[in-house]
Amino acid sequence: MPRNKNKNIVITVFFLFVVTQTLIFAGIPRENNGEQANVIVKSGTGLWDIAGKLKDEGLIFSSTLFVLCTLPYRGKLIAGEYTLRKDMSIIDIVQRLGRGERNIYALKIIEGHNLYNIAESIGKSVIMGNEDFLLLAKNQGFLQKVGITGDSLEGYLAPDTYYYSKEVDVDVFIGAIVKKTFKYFEKEDIKKRMGNLNFDIHKTLTLASIIEREAKLKDEKPVISAVFHNRLKRGMSLDADPTVIYGTKAFNEPIKKTDLTTYTPYNTYTFSGLPKGPICNPDRNSITAALYPASVDYLYFVSKNDGTHVFSRDMDEHNRFVALYQRNKNAKKQ
């Protein structure tokens, strides 16, 4: 048998031996207990840095062995947060990172929810703490960075379901939601319409948020919008109860008479014009209604206590409807 052929056989056998031994060792868990550890792999982190982090967490016993086991994935692991156990082998861990079996968190922003509702949702989703979110939502440096001229994120978080993975910084995640809101206002027809109304994005979202809180039905939104537009044109106060509630932050309590006369930057009974900013996060229908009110001359509306409203052109007619539906409301309580 030729010497070169013998040499090749020896090399092949040695290689297979090394591979076999590597797979054997890589298939052995470091420990037998199922203790968990959450490991976040940021985008752009090198293999050796990932291995070092896993070793520090007590999840693997050899960085070299870990790196070798990534060869089937060409050394490309997927960034994310991973829940790993100490009774997992190096092969198990590499497979999980190679397939991207990471933790994904869902945040559902519901139309009409305000920052305090969202803080509760974001806390339950374990994306960040409630108070941490509220601090970020009012951080002037962050607001300037994402292009918001107001004093909080209120109104700028487009209702939708968003998915978050912790290799992304939370402020980047929230900033992407804000960007989605701004993107809608980049449309030429929307910009032109705002110009015609002498509105900017902040004013539009402010009015849309009031419509969102007042209207229960999509079809009524343009009519309610018309009431507010008509009052704005006449220099009247908007007299919107949801703005009073937002100003007092007494979200789960009935409005008191003193609340109606107590000034806050949101109490639209105490001044004419729009409040200082949005009072919730409106949906697309409310934004459209704010920009395109119905062609009606109503100045008042009152709830019929069934999710719909009755509209009036003058105070006398409005007072009659208020008395009627308030009486019906009280009768139902008895």
Buried (B, 14 or more C-beta within 10 A) or exposed (E): EEEEEEEEEEEEEEEEEEEEEBBEBBEEBBEEEEEEBEBBBBEEBEBEEBBBBBBEBEBBBBBEBBBBBBEEBEEEBBBBBBEBBBBBBBBBBBBBBBEEEBBEBEBEBBBBBBBBBBBEBBBEBEBBEBEBBBEBBBBEEBBEEBEBEBEBBBBBBBBBEBEBBBBBEBBEBBBEBBEEBBEBBEEEEBEEBBEEBEBBBBBBBBBBBBBBBBBBEEEBBBBBBBBBBBBBEEEBBBBBBBBBBBBBEEEEEEBEEEBEEBEBBBBBBBBEBBBBBBBBBBBEBBBBBBBBBBEBEBBBBBBBEEEEBBBBEEEEBBEEBBEEBEEEEEEEEE
